[in-house]
Amino acid sequence: MIAGCYTLDLYCSKFKQHDTIHVWNEFPHQYTDEFGSACRKAARLDGWVFKRNGVVLCPKCRGHR
């Protein structure tokens, strides 16, 4: 039997810009599953946004510009 796991560690792309919103120990948020697609789906359900240009926004920053 082969056991496999995918881990997704997320950091907000606007962490440095919105230092008043985030605390220093808030990241990374970690999602673990057998498949990467399941990790991304769970993160999206928690409010994370993945943009096509590689930007990742946390639930706190997704409404900020």
Sequence and secondary structure as in RCSB ss.txt:
>XXXX:A:sequence
MIAGCYTLDLYCSKFKQHDTIHVWNEFPHQYTDEFGSACRKAARLDGWVFKRNGVVLCPKCRGHR
>XXXX:A:secstr
     EEEEE  TTTTTTTTTS TT   EEEEESSHHHHHHHHHHTT EE TTS EE TTTTT  
